[in-house]
Amino acid sequence: MIVLGMDTSTRFASVALVDAEDGRVLAERTSDDHGRGSELLLLVDAACKEAGVGPREIGAVAVGAGPGSFTGLRIGMATGKGIAFANGCPLWAVSSLAALAHEPLLKRELITVVSVLDARKGEVYAGAFWRDNDRTVVMREETVMHPDELNSWMPAGCRVLGDFIEWHDGHDVTFPATPSGRAVALLALEGPRVDVTTTGAPTYIRLSEAEVKYPDGVPGALPKR
């Protein structure tokens, strides 16, 4: 089975086609966020052409559900659902922060990885992960915080990676780094593979600007139930 992995949680959109039998990456494409909504399907098409795979041969779609850019996450989830509906195949959702940590953990299983992504507004999204029984698992729940809080929140002896390049503070860091479609697909294959084609939603962690300003609903819109 061929799995399409996608992540749009950061300013980079990444897609990859992965063979579910052996984890082999058949093709991979990345683009920055200029025109991401229209370019994501072009990236998928380019990856399919490189791999010599027809779009209808995609047997499952895996999407990075966030946290990250609200707009990017909505685009990724909507595109993933569209492809899954069209192909009659499952859609799997995984944490974008866990996907960011996944590949380093595969190479160095004895360390803990802290994934850090820019949440804007002077904050970061963060999650801590490690390997247990050949799975990437959560060590500390994903959260949003000010960068000054990272030191007290992080486990000792961890490696830090992400796109928040202003923060180093003497730790073992890899910046910039963003989640890849390849990691999303591989992480989804490790997991329970729950089909979220009809129920999937982005993981925002914090409220959107509209929800903060209008907790009872946007004026003139239908009231919240």
C-alpha positions in Angstrom: 0.0 0.0 0.0 1.2 3.5 -0.8 0.7 6.2 1.9 0.6 9.9 1.1 1.9 11.9 4.0 1.4 15.7 4.2 2.2 18.4 6.7 1.3 22.1 6.4 1.7 23.2 10.0 4.6 25.6 9.3 5.6 27.9 6.5 6.8 24.8 4.6 4.3 22.4 3.0 5.8 18.9 2.7 4.4 15.8 1.0 5.8 12.3 0.5 4.8 8.9 -0.8 5.8 6.0 1.4 5.6 2.3 0.7 3.7 0.9 3.8 5.4 -2.5 3.4 9.0 -1.4 4.0 8.8 2.3 4.9 10.6 3.2 1.7 10.1 6.8 0.5 9.1 6.8 -3.1 9.0 10.6 -3.6 9.1 13.7 -1.6 8.3 17.4 -2.3 8.5 20.6 -0.2 7.5 24.2 -0.9 7.3 27.4 1.1 3.9 29.0 1.9 3.5 31.2 -1.2 0.2 30.0 -2.7 0.2 27.0 -0.5 -3.5 26.4 -0.9 -3.2 25.9 -4.6 0.3 24.5 -4.5 -0.3 21.6 -2.2 -2.1 19.5 -4.8 0.6 20.4 -7.3 3.2 19.0 -4.8 1.1 15.8 -4.5 0.9 15.6 -8.3 4.7 16.1 -8.7 5.4 13.4 -6.1 3.1 11.0 -7.9 4.8 11.6 -11.2 8.3 11.2 -9.7 7.3 7.9 -8.1 5.4 6.7 -11.2 2.3 6.3 -9.1 -1.2 7.3 -10.3 -3.2 9.4 -7.8 -5.8 6.6 -7.6 -3.1 4.2 -6.3 -2.8 6.1 -3.0 -4.1 3.6 -0.5 -4.1 5.9 2.6 -3.5 9.6 3.5 -1.7 10.7 6.6 -1.9 14.4 7.6 -0.1 16.4 10.3 -3.0 17.8 12.3 -0.9 20.4 14.2 -0.4 22.4 16.2 0.8 25.1 13.9 -0.4 27.7 11.5 -4.2 27.8 11.7 -4.6 28.4 8.0 -2.0 25.8 7.0 -3.6 23.2 9.2 -7.1 23.8 7.7 -5.7 23.6 4.2 -3.8 20.3 5.0 -6.8 18.7 6.6 -9.3 19.7 3.9 -6.9 18.5 1.2 -6.3 15.2 2.9 -10.1 14.7 3.3 -10.7 15.5 -0.3 -8.1 12.9 -1.5 -9.3 10.3 0.9 -13.0 10.8 -0.2 -12.0 10.7 -3.8 -10.0 7.5 -3.4 -12.3 5.8 -0.9 -9.3 5.3 1.4 -8.6 6.1 5.1 -7.3 9.4 6.4 -5.0 9.2 9.4 -4.1 12.2 11.6 -0.9 12.5 13.7 0.7 15.3 15.8 2.9 17.6 13.7 5.2 18.0 16.8 5.5 14.2 17.1 6.3 14.0 13.4 9.0 16.5 13.9 10.6 14.4 16.6 10.0 11.0 14.9 13.0 10.7 12.5 15.6 11.9 15.1 14.2 9.4 17.5 14.5 6.6 15.0 18.2 7.3 14.6 19.0 7.9 18.3 16.5 5.9 20.3 17.9 6.6 23.8 17.3 10.4 23.8 14.3 12.5 24.4 13.3 15.0 21.7 11.5 18.3 22.4 9.8 19.7 19.3 9.3 23.5 19.3 7.4 25.4 16.6 6.7 29.1 16.4 3.1 29.8 17.7 3.5 33.6 16.9 2.4 36.2 19.4 5.7 35.7 21.2 4.9 32.0 22.0 5.9 28.5 21.0 4.2 25.2 20.7 6.2 22.4 22.4 6.0 18.7 23.0 8.4 16.1 24.4 8.7 12.6 22.9 10.8 9.4 23.2 10.8 5.9 21.8 9.1 3.0 23.7 8.6 -0.4 22.2 9.4 0.8 18.7 6.9 3.7 18.9 7.2 7.4 19.3 5.3 8.3 22.4 4.4 11.4 24.3 6.6 12.2 27.3 5.2 15.6 28.1 1.9 16.8 26.7 1.9 19.3 23.9 1.4 22.9 25.1 1.8 26.5 24.2 4.1 28.8 26.2 6.5 31.7 26.2 10.0 30.7 25.2 11.3 31.7 28.6 9.3 28.8 30.1 11.0 26.2 28.0 13.9 25.6 30.3 11.8 24.7 33.3 9.4 22.6 31.2 11.8 20.5 29.3 13.1 17.1 30.5 16.8 16.9 31.3 19.2 15.8 28.6 16.9 16.3 25.7 17.6 17.3 22.2 15.6 20.4 20.9 14.6 21.0 17.3 12.1 23.2 15.5 11.6 26.4 13.6 11.9 28.8 16.5 15.4 29.9 15.6 15.7 32.8 18.2 15.9 30.4 21.1 19.1 28.3 21.8 20.2 28.8 25.4 23.0 26.4 25.3 21.0 23.2 24.6 21.6 20.5 22.0 19.5 22.2 19.3 18.7 21.7 15.6 17.2 24.8 14.0 15.5 25.3 11.7 13.6 22.1 11.4 10.0 21.4 10.3 7.8 18.3 10.1 8.0 16.4 6.9 5.4 14.4 5.0 7.7 11.4 5.2 7.7 11.5 9.0 3.9 12.0 9.1 3.4 8.9 7.0 5.8 6.8 9.0 4.4 7.9 12.3 0.8 7.2 11.1 1.9 3.7 10.1 3.2 3.1 13.6 -0.1 4.2 15.2 -3.6 2.8 15.5 -4.5 4.0 12.0 -7.9 5.4 13.0 -9.8 6.7 10.0 -10.8 10.3 10.6 -12.1 11.1 7.1 -15.4 12.4 8.4 -14.3 13.5 11.9 -10.8 14.8 11.6 -10.1 18.4 12.7 -6.9 20.4 13.2 -5.3 20.5 16.7 -4.9 24.1 17.5 -4.2 23.9 21.3 -5.1 27.5 21.8 -8.1 29.6 20.8 -8.1 31.4 17.5 -8.1 35.2 17.3 -11.8 35.2 16.4 -12.7 32.9 19.4 -10.8 35.2 21.8 -12.5 38.3 20.5 -16.0 36.8 20.1 -16.4 33.9 22.7 -20.1 33.9 22.0 -19.8 33.8 18.3 -19.1 36.4 15.6 -21.7 39.1 15.5 -24.2 38.5 12.7 -23.3 34.8 12.4 -25.3 31.9 13.7 -25.1 31.6 17.5 -22.8 29.0 19.0 -24.7 25.9 20.3 
